[in-house]
Amino acid sequence: MNVEIESSWKEQLANEFEETYFKELSDFVDGEYKQNKCFPLEKDLFNAFNLCPFHKVKVVIIGQDPYPGKGQAHGLSFSFDGGKPFPRSLNYIFKEISDDFKTPIPTNGNLTRWAEQGVLLLNTILTVCPGDSNSHKGKGWEQFTTAVIKRLNDECEGLVFMLWGVEARKKGSLIDADKHLVLEARHPAASPPKGGYTDQDEGKWPGCKHFSKANEYLCERGKSPINWYETKEL
């Protein structure tokens, strides 16, 4: 696997790339791409890092693994480069943004615009076989992305971590809630709980208000907020 990753991340993760598990993961990924033509394209594999350098990270959104359809995934969690219709999860994310900020629902599913503002769109697993979600689970990506989160937790202060769904919320134990804001919710694509949501349930979609909470937290710390929708200005 050719690790073409932005220089600040390369420095932060240098030791990780020398670990035995990563070398085994690299060999596995190389074989899978040759045999199965996996997603995202190899040039986009580390897009999340290349578009959002380590020292510019303000928000971390953790997903599961890439969309398994051709022309959809491009290295950013939840980002969809396949036009319309959007996946269920992204529809709910956009509906939440629209309700949260009283703005029109975004029309472009490519979330590069978020990454360039300091949102690390990190999948727990960075590759997938065509049409086979979770096919690269347990091959080493989880250990790598755990190391990423630990570095961010240890070396940064005042980040916002959005943990949606069971797998993402498992990463919560890696994060110091005294240094960072941790926002948890059900996965956007998950069905509502039996009996529906209650007024006190902060993990619902829509209604979690994670995007406005994130901006409030950033502003309180003198950081610029994220433009979550598509207008030029907040």
N, CA, C and O of each residue as an XYZ file, in Angstrom:
936
protein
N       0.849     -1.190      0.000
C       0.000      0.000      0.000
C       0.884      1.240      0.000
O       1.779      1.373      0.835
N       0.636      2.123     -0.916
C       1.409      3.349     -1.003
C       0.781      4.402     -0.092
O      -0.280      4.940     -0.407
N       1.423      4.694      1.022
C       0.869      5.633      2.000
C       1.247      7.053      1.605
O       2.287      7.566      2.018
N       0.404      7.676      0.811
C       0.591      9.082      0.439
C      -0.282      9.913      1.352
O      -1.477     10.080      1.111
N       0.329     10.433      2.409
C      -0.429     11.113      3.446
C       0.230     12.450      3.760
O       1.453     12.583      3.703
N      -0.580     13.418      4.085
C      -0.136     14.789      4.344
C       0.975     14.810      5.406
O       0.972     13.992      6.326
N       1.917     15.743      5.274
C       3.172     15.710      6.039
C       2.979     15.746      7.556
O       3.697     15.053      8.277
N       2.029     16.534      8.054
C       1.848     16.604      9.508
C       1.333     15.275     10.058
O       1.712     14.863     11.154
N       0.476     14.614      9.302
C      -0.003     13.295      9.708
C       1.109     12.252      9.587
O       1.221     11.353     10.420
N       1.908     12.379      8.569
C       3.018     11.448      8.393
C       3.952     11.509      9.590
O       4.458     10.484     10.046
N       4.177     12.709     10.095
C       5.028     12.880     11.274
C       4.367     12.298     12.514
O       5.013     11.597     13.294
N       3.083     12.583     12.700
C       2.368     12.109     13.885
C       2.247     10.595     13.940
O       2.245     10.007     15.021
N       2.146      9.964     12.775
C       1.868      8.531     12.706
C       3.062      7.710     12.233
O       2.921      6.533     11.901
N       4.221      8.325     12.205
C       5.416      7.667     11.663
C       5.669      6.311     12.316
O       5.958      5.337     11.621
N       5.567      6.238     13.631
C       5.821      4.972     14.314
C       4.792      3.909     13.947
O       5.097      2.718     13.889
N       3.571      4.366     13.703
C       2.492      3.430     13.385
C       2.764      2.702     12.071
O       2.486      1.510     11.939
N       3.303      3.427     11.114
C       3.558      2.829      9.799
C       4.644      1.758      9.855
O       4.778      0.960      8.928
N       5.423      1.737     10.944
C       6.483      0.747     11.083
C       6.045     -0.478     11.875
O       6.794     -1.447     11.995
N       4.831     -0.432     12.413
C       4.344     -1.552     13.216
C       4.058     -2.771     12.336
O       3.697     -2.636     11.167
N       4.222     -3.947     12.911
C       3.988     -5.189     12.174
C       2.569     -5.269     11.632
O       2.360     -5.663     10.485
N       1.583     -4.891     12.463
C       0.189     -4.989     12.025
C      -0.060     -4.135     10.790
O      -0.830     -4.526      9.913
N       0.599     -2.943     10.712
C       0.354     -2.066      9.574
C       0.983     -2.632      8.303
O       0.424     -2.490      7.216
N       2.120     -3.259      8.436
C       2.749     -3.896      7.278
C       1.896     -5.054      6.774
O       1.776     -5.262      5.567
N       1.304     -5.808      7.699
C       0.406     -6.898      7.311
C      -0.865     -6.333      6.676
O      -1.364     -6.874      5.689
N      -1.381     -5.250      7.241
C      -2.549     -4.584      6.665
C      -2.246     -4.091      5.260
O      -3.066     -4.240      4.354
N      -1.085     -3.513      5.080
C      -0.691     -2.995      3.774
C      -0.651     -4.101      2.727
O      -1.119     -3.917      1.604
N      -0.092     -5.249      3.097
C      -0.040     -6.385      2.177
C      -1.447     -6.868      1.840
O      -1.739     -7.191      0.689
N      -2.306     -6.914      2.837
C      -3.691     -7.343      2.615
C      -4.409     -6.397      1.661
O      -5.065     -6.834      0.715
N      -4.281     -5.102      1.917
C      -4.965     -4.108      1.085
C      -4.452     -4.165     -0.354
O      -5.245     -4.089     -1.292
N      -3.154     -4.296     -0.538
C      -2.590     -4.412     -1.886
C      -3.220     -5.586     -2.634
O      -3.593     -5.457     -3.800
N      -3.335     -6.722     -1.964
C      -3.926     -7.896     -2.589
C      -5.391     -7.709     -2.924
O      -5.854     -8.141     -3.980
N      -6.119     -7.066     -2.026
C      -7.546     -6.838     -2.243
C      -7.799     -5.886     -3.410
O      -8.731     -6.090     -4.188
N      -6.982     -4.861     -3.531
C      -7.168     -3.918     -4.638
C      -6.858     -4.579     -5.986
O      -7.524     -4.303     -6.984
N      -5.853     -5.444     -6.008
C      -5.512     -6.130     -7.246
C      -6.594     -7.118     -7.649
O      -6.900     -7.270     -8.832
N      -7.173     -7.792     -6.654
C      -8.146     -8.850     -6.939
C      -9.567     -8.317     -7.074
O     -10.310     -8.760     -7.950
N      -9.955     -7.375     -6.223
C     -11.361     -6.979     -6.126
C     -11.667     -5.539     -6.533
O     -12.830     -5.135     -6.562
N     -10.624     -4.761     -6.850
C     -10.835     -3.357     -7.219
C     -11.697     -2.650     -6.163
O     -12.821     -2.224     -6.432
N     -11.139     -2.544     -4.974
C     -11.875     -2.044     -3.811
C     -12.132     -0.538     -3.873
O     -11.663      0.158     -4.774
N     -12.895     -0.059     -2.884
C     -13.218      1.360     -2.756
C     -12.694      1.881     -1.427
O     -12.591      1.123     -0.463
N     -12.357      3.180     -1.363
C     -12.332      4.147     -2.465
C     -11.176      3.854     -3.414
O     -10.412      2.916     -3.184
N     -11.037      4.642     -4.475
C      -9.869      4.505     -5.329
C      -8.618      4.706     -4.482
O      -8.633      5.466     -3.513
N      -7.537      4.027     -4.848
C      -6.317      4.094     -4.046
C      -5.819      5.518     -3.844
O      -5.265      5.835     -2.792
N      -6.007      6.371     -4.827
C      -5.548      7.759     -4.707
C      -6.325      8.531     -3.649
O      -5.861      9.561     -3.161
N      -7.515      8.030     -3.292
C      -8.372      8.720     -2.317
C      -8.334      8.094     -0.932
O      -9.032      8.552     -0.028
N      -7.530      7.054     -0.754
C      -7.581      6.269      0.473
C      -7.337      7.118      1.719
O      -7.997      6.924      2.740
N      -6.402      8.050      1.642
C      -6.069      8.889      2.802
C      -6.573     10.330      2.626
O      -5.982     11.273      3.152
N      -7.656     10.479      1.889
C      -8.231     11.797      1.632
C      -8.564     12.560      2.912
O      -8.328     13.765      2.996
N      -9.109     11.864      3.905
C      -9.498     12.532      5.149
C      -8.322     13.263      5.772
O      -8.480     14.358      6.311
N      -7.145     12.659      5.698
C      -5.941     13.246      6.280
C      -5.344     14.324      5.368
O      -4.866     15.356      5.840
N      -5.379     14.074      4.079
C      -4.768     15.012      3.139
C      -5.544     16.318      3.032
O      -4.962     17.367      2.754
N      -6.847     16.260      3.250
C      -7.676     17.463      3.172
C      -7.759     18.200      4.507
O      -8.195     19.350      4.558
N      -7.343     17.542      5.580
C      -7.464     18.130      6.917
C      -6.202     17.823      7.716
O      -6.178     16.844      8.462
N      -5.151     18.634      7.581
C      -3.898     18.412      8.311
C      -4.107     18.328      9.821
O      -5.072     18.872     10.356
N      -3.202     17.648     10.489
C      -3.322     17.393     11.924
C      -3.561     18.668     12.716
O      -4.455     18.712     13.560
N      -2.774     19.705     12.455
C      -2.834     20.927     13.251
C      -4.063     21.781     12.936
O      -4.303     22.787     13.604
N      -4.846     21.387     11.918
C      -6.036     22.146     11.555
C      -7.342     21.470     11.993
O      -8.427     22.013     11.785
N      -7.231     20.285     12.599
C      -8.435     19.545     13.001
C      -9.178     20.300     14.105
O      -8.586     20.715     15.101
N     -10.481     20.467     13.906
C     -11.349     21.069     14.925
C     -12.467     20.125     15.344
O     -12.893     20.120     16.499
N     -12.934     19.330     14.394
C     -14.034     18.391     14.629
C     -13.645     17.039     14.034
O     -13.029     16.971     12.970
N     -14.013     15.965     14.733
C     -13.782     14.611     14.234
C     -15.130     13.897     14.155
O     -15.821     13.764     15.166
N     -15.504     13.440     12.970
C     -16.733     12.660     12.787
C     -16.324     11.252     12.380
O     -15.696     11.057     11.340
N     -16.682     10.276     13.200
C     -16.235      8.899     12.982
C     -17.342      8.076     12.328
O     -18.450      7.969     12.854
N     -17.020      7.499     11.176
C     -17.936      6.608     10.490
C     -17.481      5.164     10.601
O     -16.553      4.859     11.350
N     -18.130      4.270      9.854
C     -17.807      2.848      9.939
C     -16.829      2.430      8.852
O     -15.646      2.234      9.130
N     -17.305      2.291      7.611
C     -16.422      1.974      6.498
C     -16.981      2.630      5.242
O     -18.107      3.128      5.272
N     -16.237      2.649      4.140
C     -16.674      3.387      2.954
C     -17.945      2.802      2.325
O     -18.256      1.624      2.496
N     -18.667      3.656      1.593
C     -19.780      3.162      0.788
C     -19.238      2.141     -0.217
O     -18.184      2.373     -0.809
N     -19.936      1.012     -0.422
C     -19.387     -0.060     -1.254
C     -19.768     -0.005     -2.732
O     -19.487     -0.944     -3.476
N     -20.408      1.094     -3.167
C     -20.803      1.204     -4.562
C     -19.805      1.997     -5.385
O     -19.103      2.858     -4.856
N     -19.740      1.712     -6.661
C     -18.796      2.386     -7.555
C     -19.101      3.878     -7.636
O     -20.256      4.280     -7.774
N     -18.048      4.695     -7.546
C     -18.192      6.132     -7.692
C     -18.843      6.831     -6.522
O     -19.329      7.952     -6.671
N     -18.867      6.193     -5.345
C     -19.533      6.778     -4.177
C     -18.547      7.252     -3.110
O     -18.537      8.430     -2.755
N     -17.727      6.347     -2.601
C     -16.772      6.682     -1.543
C     -15.547      7.363     -2.129
O     -15.088      7.024     -3.220
N     -15.023      8.339     -1.379
C     -13.783      8.994     -1.815
C     -12.900      9.367     -0.637
O     -12.190     10.372     -0.667
N     -12.957      8.534      0.411
C     -12.020      8.677      1.510
C     -12.454      9.536      2.669
O     -11.658      9.795      3.572
N     -13.715      9.993      2.672
C     -14.244     10.820      3.758
C     -15.493     10.149      4.323
O     -16.399      9.795      3.569
N     -15.548      9.971      5.634
C     -16.705      9.312      6.224
C     -17.986     10.082      5.923
O     -18.024     11.310      6.010
N     -19.024      9.349      5.572
C     -20.367      9.849      5.263
C     -20.442     10.663      3.973
O     -21.540     10.911      3.474
N     -19.317     11.077      3.427
C     -19.326     11.866      2.195
C     -19.680     10.974      1.015
O     -19.214      9.838      0.918
N     -20.511     11.499      0.117
C     -21.050     10.704     -0.994
C     -20.791     11.441     -2.293
O     -21.299     12.540     -2.514
N     -19.998     10.822     -3.145
C     -19.611     11.459     -4.404
C     -20.381     10.890     -5.596
O     -19.943     11.000     -6.741
N     -21.530     10.283     -5.310
C     -22.281      9.604     -6.362
C     -23.531     10.319     -6.808
O     -24.432      9.695     -7.368
N     -23.610     11.643     -6.569
C     -24.802     12.377     -6.992
C     -25.988     12.083     -6.089
O     -25.835     12.004     -4.870
N     -27.157     11.924     -6.669
C     -28.374     11.634     -5.903
C     -28.998     10.354     -6.434
O     -28.763      9.976     -7.582
N     -29.806      9.675     -5.593
C     -30.179     10.018     -4.225
C     -29.044      9.765     -3.233
O     -28.158      8.949     -3.486
N     -29.081     10.473     -2.103
C     -28.087     10.287     -1.058
C     -28.398      9.015     -0.264
O     -29.546      8.571     -0.237
N     -27.392      8.430      0.379
C     -27.636      7.324      1.311
C     -28.498      7.792      2.484
O     -28.559      8.982      2.791
N     -29.153      6.844      3.122
C     -30.050      7.137      4.249
C     -29.339      7.949      5.329
O     -29.893      8.921      5.843
N     -28.111      7.550      5.675
C     -27.394      8.240      6.756
C     -27.156      9.702      6.409
O     -27.341     10.573      7.259
N     -26.749      9.987      5.177
C     -26.466     11.366      4.793
C     -27.742     12.184      4.712
O     -27.735     13.373      5.031
N     -28.822     11.575      4.296
C     -30.115     12.275      4.295
C     -30.472     12.758      5.692
O     -30.914     13.893      5.869
N     -30.279     11.892      6.687
C     -30.600     12.278      8.061
C     -29.637     13.345      8.582
O     -30.046     14.241      9.320
N     -28.377     13.254      8.207
C     -27.401     14.274      8.612
C     -27.806     15.633      8.044
O     -27.806     16.634      8.759
N     -28.147     15.663      6.771
C     -28.539     16.921      6.129
C     -29.853     17.456      6.696
O     -30.024     18.668      6.829
N     -30.782     16.554      7.031
C     -32.048     16.994      7.636
C     -31.780     17.630      8.993
O     -32.398     18.635      9.341
N     -30.866     17.053      9.757
C     -30.505     17.619     11.059
C     -29.883     19.004     10.906
O     -30.216     19.919     11.659
N     -28.995     19.162      9.950
C     -28.370     20.463      9.705
C     -29.426     21.496      9.332
O     -29.404     22.626      9.820
N     -30.346     21.099      8.468
C     -31.411     22.004      8.042
C     -32.276     22.439      9.220
O     -32.602     23.620      9.344
N     -32.649     21.500     10.083
C     -33.463     21.815     11.257
C     -32.681     22.625     12.278
O     -33.226     23.526     12.917
N     -31.406     22.303     12.429
C     -30.564     22.933     13.444
C     -30.317     24.409     13.139
O     -30.333     25.248     14.039
N     -30.088     24.716     11.863
C     -29.719     26.077     11.484
C     -30.806     26.815     10.695
O     -30.625     27.967     10.299
N     -31.945     26.132     10.473
C     -33.047     26.742      9.708
C     -32.568     27.175      8.324
O     -32.816     28.295      7.878
N     -31.878     26.254      7.666
C     -31.339     26.496      6.332
C     -31.859     25.422      5.383
O     -32.343     24.384      5.834
N     -31.765     25.657      4.070
C     -32.175     24.619      3.119
C     -31.321     23.365      3.272
O     -30.167     23.444      3.694
N     -31.877     22.226      2.935
C     -31.122     20.972      2.966
C     -30.014     21.045      1.923
O     -30.286     21.384      0.771
N     -28.775     20.739      2.293
C     -27.670     20.769      1.324
C     -27.969     19.898      0.106
O     -28.624     18.862      0.214
N     -27.486     20.327     -1.036
C     -27.775     19.618     -2.283
C     -26.580     18.828     -2.804
O     -26.717     18.062     -3.758
N     -25.415     19.001     -2.193
C     -24.199     18.325     -2.650
C     -23.707     17.391     -1.555
O     -23.411     17.830     -0.443
N     -23.620     16.096     -1.871
C     -23.221     15.113     -0.875
C     -21.726     14.977     -0.681
O     -21.291     14.241      0.204
N     -20.927     15.662     -1.478
C     -19.471     15.626     -1.335
C     -19.080     16.583     -0.204
O     -19.289     17.791     -0.306
N     -18.512     16.033      0.874
C     -18.239     16.816      2.079
C     -16.809     17.346      2.159
O     -16.309     17.657      3.240
N     -16.166     17.442      1.013
C     -14.830     18.042      0.977
C     -14.852     19.422      1.620
O     -13.892     19.822      2.279
N     -15.949     20.146      1.426
C     -16.079     21.499      1.984
C     -15.966     21.489      3.513
O     -15.491     22.465      4.093
N     -16.385     20.420      4.171
C     -16.218     20.302      5.620
C     -14.765     20.014      5.970
O     -14.194     20.636      6.866
N     -14.179     19.070      5.257
C     -12.794     18.671      5.550
C     -11.851     19.856      5.451
O     -10.938     19.997      6.265
N     -12.063     20.698      4.471
C     -11.186     21.848      4.265
C     -11.343     22.907      5.356
O     -10.510     23.807      5.466
N     -12.395     22.809      6.157
C     -12.597     23.734      7.279
C     -12.085     23.175      8.605
O     -12.142     23.855      9.629
N     -11.587     21.941      8.589
C     -11.065     21.368      9.827
C     -11.871     20.227     10.393
O     -11.754     19.915     11.578
N     -12.700     19.588      9.558
C     -13.479     18.431     10.008
C     -12.804     17.157      9.493
O     -12.760     16.915      8.287
N     -12.284     16.351     10.410
C     -11.671     15.080     10.036
C     -12.786     14.048      9.900
O     -13.382     13.631     10.893
N     -13.058     13.644      8.674
C     -14.125     12.686      8.375
C     -13.495     11.296      8.307
O     -13.086     10.828      7.244
N     -13.432     10.660      9.458
C     -12.627      9.452      9.641
C     -13.491      8.205      9.738
O     -14.273      8.064     10.678
N     -13.360      7.308      8.785
C     -13.963      5.989      8.928
C     -13.091      5.117      9.817
O     -11.867      5.245      9.814
N     -13.724      4.228     10.580
C     -12.984      3.284     11.405
C     -12.190      2.312     10.540
O     -11.087      1.903     10.902
N     -12.760      1.949      9.401
C     -12.143      1.064      8.412
C     -12.058      1.850      7.111
O     -13.054      2.443      6.696
N     -10.903      1.874      6.458
C     -10.711      2.802      5.339
C     -10.943      2.194      3.957
O     -10.927      2.916      2.960
N     -11.157      0.881      3.881
C     -11.352      0.249      2.578
C     -12.498     -0.751      2.643
O     -12.884     -1.202      3.721
N     -13.043     -1.097      1.463
C     -14.161     -2.040      1.393
C     -14.184     -2.701      0.020
O     -13.782     -2.095     -0.974
N     -14.658     -3.948     -0.034
C     -14.848     -4.629     -1.311
C     -16.148     -4.157     -1.959
O     -17.081     -3.782     -1.249
N     -16.227     -4.168     -3.267
C     -17.447     -3.732     -3.960
C     -18.678     -4.502     -3.483
O     -18.695     -5.733     -3.468
N     -19.705     -3.749     -3.095
C     -20.976     -4.347     -2.718
C     -20.973     -5.159     -1.445
O     -21.914     -5.916     -1.206
N     -19.948     -5.034     -0.615
C     -19.805     -5.900      0.564
C     -19.382     -5.078      1.778
O     -18.207     -5.067      2.144
N     -20.323     -4.403      2.391
C     -20.028     -3.564      3.560
C     -19.354     -4.377      4.661
O     -19.692     -5.539      4.886
N     -18.405     -3.756      5.338
C     -17.692     -4.356      6.470
C     -16.792     -5.515      6.059
O     -16.360     -6.289      6.913
N     -16.505     -5.647      4.771
C     -15.699     -6.772      4.297
C     -14.250     -6.704      4.752
O     -13.560     -7.723      4.748
N     -13.767     -5.517      5.148
C     -12.385     -5.396      5.608
C     -12.300     -5.179      7.115
O     -11.310     -4.661      7.632
N     -13.347     -5.582      7.795
C     -13.357     -5.503      9.248
C     -12.345     -6.489      9.832
O     -12.209     -7.611      9.344
N     -11.639     -6.062     10.878
C     -10.732     -6.953     11.584
C      -9.418     -7.231     10.875
O      -8.730     -8.198     11.201
N      -9.061     -6.393      9.908
C      -7.827     -6.598      9.148
C      -6.692     -5.667      9.592
O      -5.567     -5.779      9.105
N      -6.992     -4.755     10.512
C      -5.951     -3.861     11.015
C      -6.295     -2.393     10.968
O      -5.660     -1.580     11.639
N      -7.301     -2.043     10.174
C      -7.657     -0.616     10.102
C      -8.119     -0.078     11.461
O      -7.832      1.068     11.806
N      -8.824     -0.896     12.218
C      -9.322     -0.432     13.513
C      -8.180     -0.022     14.437
O      -8.289      0.962     15.167
N      -7.092     -0.776     14.404
C      -5.933     -0.434     15.237
C      -5.306      0.875     14.766
O      -4.881      1.696     15.579
N      -5.254      1.061     13.466
C      -4.687      2.286     12.916
C      -5.531      3.499     13.295
O      -4.983      4.508     13.740
N      -6.835      3.424     13.132
C      -7.686      4.584     13.428
C      -7.786      4.839     14.930
O      -8.018      5.971     15.353
N      -7.613      3.801     15.731
C      -7.508      4.010     17.180
C      -6.278      4.856     17.492
O      -6.337      5.760     18.326
N      -5.171      4.565     16.827
C      -3.945      5.347     17.026
C      -4.151      6.801     16.608
O      -3.632      7.712     17.252
N      -4.898      7.017     15.547
C      -5.199      8.381     15.090
C      -5.947      9.148     16.171
O      -5.604     10.287     16.489
N      -6.969      8.513     16.732
C      -7.780      9.183     17.753
C      -6.966      9.450     19.011
O      -7.111     10.503     19.632
N      -6.118      8.513     19.389
C      -5.260      8.715     20.567
C      -4.327      9.899     20.368
O      -4.118     10.683     21.294
N      -3.762     10.041     19.170
C      -2.865     11.163     18.905
C      -3.616     12.488     19.013
O      -3.116     13.447     19.602
N      -4.799     12.535     18.452
C      -5.601     13.759     18.522
C      -5.971     14.077     19.965
O      -5.903     15.231     20.388
N      -6.360     13.062     20.713
C      -6.729     13.265     22.109
C      -5.553     13.779     22.920
O      -5.699     14.701     23.722
N      -4.388     13.180     22.711
C      -3.219     13.493     23.539
C      -2.562     14.826     23.162
O      -2.114     15.567     24.038
N      -2.506     15.125     21.881
C      -1.727     16.262     21.410
C      -2.554     17.536     21.205
O      -1.982     18.615     21.052
N      -3.862     17.433     21.199
C      -4.721     18.596     20.928
C      -5.620     18.882     22.128
O      -5.775     18.044     23.016
N      -6.205     20.066     22.141
C      -7.208     20.425     23.147
C      -8.360     21.122     22.454
O      -8.179     21.796     21.441
N      -9.553     20.950     23.015
C     -10.713     21.671     22.507
C     -11.248     21.168     21.182
O     -11.789     21.946     20.395
N     -11.104     19.867     20.923
C     -11.689     19.282     19.717
C     -13.115     18.826     20.007
O     -13.490     18.619     21.161
N     -13.897     18.674     18.953
C     -15.240     18.111     19.055
C     -15.222     16.731     18.398
O     -14.842     16.591     17.235
N     -15.635     15.722     19.151
C     -15.740     14.369     18.604
C     -17.218     14.000     18.503
O     -17.935     14.019     19.504
N     -17.672     13.665     17.304
C     -19.039     13.212     17.088
C     -19.016     11.705     16.891
O     -18.459     11.203     15.915
N     -19.626     10.990     17.826
C     -19.626      9.529     17.814
C     -21.053      9.046     17.586
O     -21.904      9.162     18.467
N     -21.303      8.511     16.411
C     -22.646      8.094     16.019
C     -22.686      6.588     15.803
O     -21.990      6.062     14.935
N     -23.487      5.909     16.578
C     -23.623      4.467     16.427
C     -22.703      3.696     17.349
O     -21.794      4.259     17.959
N     -22.953      2.392     17.442
C     -22.262      1.538     18.406
C     -20.752      1.523     18.175
O     -19.983      1.699     19.120
N     -20.322      1.317     16.941
C     -18.892      1.189     16.670
C     -18.143      2.484     16.959
O     -17.057      2.466     17.538
N     -18.726      3.599     16.556
C     -18.074      4.893     16.806
C     -18.018      5.196     18.297
O     -17.026      5.730     18.793
N     -19.083      4.854     19.005
C     -19.135      5.173     20.430
C     -18.125      4.350     21.234
O     -17.749      4.739     22.340
N     -17.689      3.223     20.688
C     -16.648      2.440     21.357
C     -15.350      3.235     21.460
O     -14.539      2.999     22.355
N     -15.159      4.177     20.540
C     -13.944      4.990     20.555
C     -13.981      6.039     21.669
O     -12.972      6.687     21.944
N     -15.127      6.204     22.300
C     -15.254      7.212     23.347
C     -14.308      6.997     24.507
O     -13.898      7.956     25.161
N     -13.956      5.749     24.769
C     -13.047      5.455     25.892
C     -11.641      5.987     25.644
O     -10.832      6.057     26.570
N     -11.343      6.361     24.403
C     -10.019      6.884     24.055
C      -9.919      8.390     24.261
O      -8.833      8.962     24.175
N     -11.055      9.030     24.532
C     -11.120     10.494     24.498
C     -11.306     11.056     25.904
O     -12.154     10.585     26.662
N     -10.513     12.056     26.241
C     -10.606     12.746     27.533
C     -11.672     13.827     27.425
O     -11.467     14.856     26.780
N     -12.811     13.585     28.063
C     -13.937     14.516     27.974
C     -13.681     15.818     28.728
O     -14.453     16.767     28.592
N     -12.615     15.877     29.517
C     -12.249     17.133     30.178
C     -11.479     18.053     29.235
O     -11.426     19.264     29.450
N     -10.887     17.482     28.198
C     -10.117     18.259     27.217
C     -10.912     18.556     25.951
O     -10.641     19.531     25.250
N     -11.898     17.703     25.665
C     -12.613     17.789     24.399
C     -14.114     17.652     24.626
O     -14.555     17.205     25.685
N     -14.887     18.040     23.627
C     -16.335     17.845     23.666
C     -16.668     16.549     22.939
O     -16.317     16.382     21.771
N     -17.343     15.634     23.623
C     -17.750     14.365     23.035
C     -19.266     14.354     22.876
O     -19.997     14.456     23.861
N     -19.732     14.233     21.654
C     -21.157     14.205     21.346
C     -21.511     12.822     20.820
O     -20.934     12.363     19.835
N     -22.460     12.154     21.474
C     -22.832     10.798     21.085
C     -24.287     10.743     20.642
O     -25.133     11.481     21.148
N     -24.564      9.856     19.688
C     -25.932      9.654     19.215
C     -26.026      8.285     18.563
O     -25.015      7.638     18.291
N     -27.258      7.857     18.316
C     -27.463      6.673     17.496
C     -26.908      6.942     16.100
O     -26.707      8.094     15.716
N     -26.668      5.890     15.359
C     -26.211      6.069     13.982
C     -27.321      6.746     13.180
O     -28.493      6.413     13.357
N     -26.975      7.690     12.304
C     -28.011      8.395     11.534
C     -28.939      7.476     10.751
O     -30.107      7.809     10.545
N     -28.441      6.333     10.315
C     -29.256      5.418      9.510
C     -29.999      4.390     10.357
O     -30.754      3.580      9.820
N     -29.793      4.412     11.684
C     -30.435      3.421     12.553
C     -31.926      3.707     12.705
O     -32.353      4.861     12.663
N     -32.700      2.662     12.881
C     -34.132      2.831     13.133
C     -34.331      3.396     14.534
O     -33.526      3.115     15.422
N     -35.388      4.190     14.759
C     -35.655      4.717     16.100
C     -35.867      3.586     17.102
O     -36.261      2.490     16.703
N     -35.618      3.821     18.391
C     -35.833      2.782     19.396
C     -37.307      2.413     19.501
O     -38.176      3.195     19.117
N     -37.587      1.223     20.019
C     -38.982      0.820     20.209
C     -39.683      1.821     21.120
O     -39.153      2.201     22.165
N     -40.855      2.237     20.724
C     -41.571      3.233     21.496
C     -41.237      4.658     21.098
O     -41.840      5.612     21.590
N     -40.251      4.794     20.187
C     -39.888      6.124     19.703
C     -38.970      6.864     20.655
O     -38.637      6.370     21.732
N     -38.570      8.049     20.245
C     -37.702      8.891     21.059
C     -38.506      9.607     22.138
O     -39.703      9.846     21.979
N     -37.837      9.944     23.230
C     -38.437     10.786     24.260
C     -37.885     12.197     24.117
O     -36.902     12.420     23.409
N     -38.516     13.140     24.786
C     -38.049     14.532     24.728
C     -36.654     14.679     25.329
O     -35.929     15.616     24.998
N     -36.277     13.749     26.216
C     -34.976     13.834     26.876
C     -33.875     13.110     26.093
O     -32.704     13.176     26.469
N     -34.240     12.428     25.020
C     -33.265     11.653     24.258
C     -32.445     12.574     23.376
O     -32.965     13.147     22.418
N     -31.148     12.724     23.696
C     -30.266     13.598     22.934
C     -29.607     12.886     21.755
O     -28.857     13.497     20.994
N     -29.890     11.597     21.610
C     -29.231     10.838     20.562
C     -30.085     10.600     19.337
O     -29.795      9.696     18.552
N     -31.129     11.386     19.154
C     -32.074     11.129     18.065
C     -31.690     11.867     16.780
O     -30.953     12.853     16.787
N     -32.225     11.342     15.688
C     -32.073     11.966     14.370
C     -33.450     12.155     13.746
O     -34.183     11.177     13.604
N     -33.834     13.387     13.363
C     -33.147     14.633     13.715
C     -33.462     15.037     15.151
O     -34.393     14.515     15.766
N     -32.677     15.968     15.671
C     -32.919     16.493     17.003
C     -31.724     16.465     17.929
O     -31.812     16.973     19.048
N     -30.587     15.880     17.499
C     -29.422     15.815     18.390
C     -28.704     17.161     18.502
O     -28.017     17.418     19.491
N     -28.860     18.015     17.497
C     -28.256     19.361     17.482
C     -26.733     19.338     17.643
O     -26.150     20.264     18.209
N     -26.109     18.299     17.154
C     -24.657     18.190     17.293
C     -23.918     19.293     16.550
O     -22.850     19.720     16.989
N     -24.456     19.753     15.453
C     -23.730     20.717     14.626
C     -23.715     22.105     15.265
O     -22.687     22.783     15.245
N     -24.836     22.529     15.828
C     -24.839     23.819     16.520
C     -24.070     23.735     17.837
O     -23.420     24.703     18.232
N     -24.136     22.593     18.519
C     -23.368     22.414     19.757
C     -21.868     22.484     19.472
O     -21.104     23.070     20.238
N     -21.469     21.882     18.368
C     -20.057     21.922     17.986
C     -19.609     23.355     17.733
O     -18.548     23.765     18.204
N     -20.397     24.110     17.004
C     -20.022     25.493     16.693
C     -19.979     26.363     17.936
O     -19.098     27.213     18.066
N     -20.918     26.163     18.849
C     -20.911     26.927     20.102
C     -19.632     26.652     20.889
O     -19.007     27.566     21.426
N     -19.258     25.385     20.947
C     -18.050     24.977     21.676
C     -16.800     25.586     21.040
O     -15.923     26.088     21.744
N     -16.722     25.541     19.715
C     -15.567     26.111     19.016
C     -15.469     27.614     19.251
O     -14.391     28.140     19.528
N     -16.587     28.290     19.138
C     -16.594     29.752     19.324
C     -16.184     30.134     20.739
O     -15.482     31.126     20.936
N     -16.617     29.357     21.723
C     -16.251     29.621     23.114
C     -14.738     29.543     23.320
O     -14.197     30.134     24.255
N     -14.072     28.814     22.443
C     -12.621     28.642     22.550
C     -11.869     29.468     21.530
O     -10.690     29.226     21.272
N     -12.543     30.438     20.951
C     -11.892     31.357     20.031
C     -11.597     30.787     18.668
O     -10.797     31.350     17.920
N     -12.237     29.662     18.324
C     -12.043     29.049     17.015
C     -13.206     29.422     16.097
O     -14.317     29.677     16.561
N     -12.946     29.449     14.822
C     -14.019     29.768     13.875
C     -14.965     28.575     13.767
O     -14.526     27.425     13.786
N     -16.275     28.853     13.652
C     -17.250     27.764     13.528
C     -17.174     27.122     12.145
O     -16.553     27.664     11.231
N     -17.807     25.970     12.004
C     -17.872     25.265     10.727
C     -19.120     25.701      9.971
O     -20.207     25.783     10.542
N     -18.956     25.976      8.702
C     -20.116     26.222      7.842
C     -20.609     24.858      7.367
O     -20.054     24.283      6.431
N     -21.655     24.344      8.018
C     -22.147     23.000      7.740
C     -23.044     22.951      6.503
O     -23.291     21.876      5.956
N     -23.522     24.091      6.073
C     -24.395     24.108      4.901
C     -23.647     24.725      3.734
O     -22.419     24.793      3.770
N     -24.334     25.171      2.716
C     -23.645     25.494      1.467
C     -23.578     26.988      1.159
O     -23.057     27.368      0.110
N     -24.085     27.837      2.032
C     -23.982     29.262      1.784
C     -22.558     29.733      2.014
O     -21.758     29.019      2.618
N     -22.238     30.910      1.546
C     -20.864     31.417      1.642
C     -20.509     31.832      3.056
O     -19.356     31.707      3.469
N     -21.482     32.322      3.798
C     -21.188     32.868      5.113
C     -22.136     32.297      6.150
O     -23.256     31.906      5.819
N     -21.697     32.244      7.408
C     -22.560     31.831      8.522
C     -23.475     32.967      8.926
O     -24.277     32.815      9.848
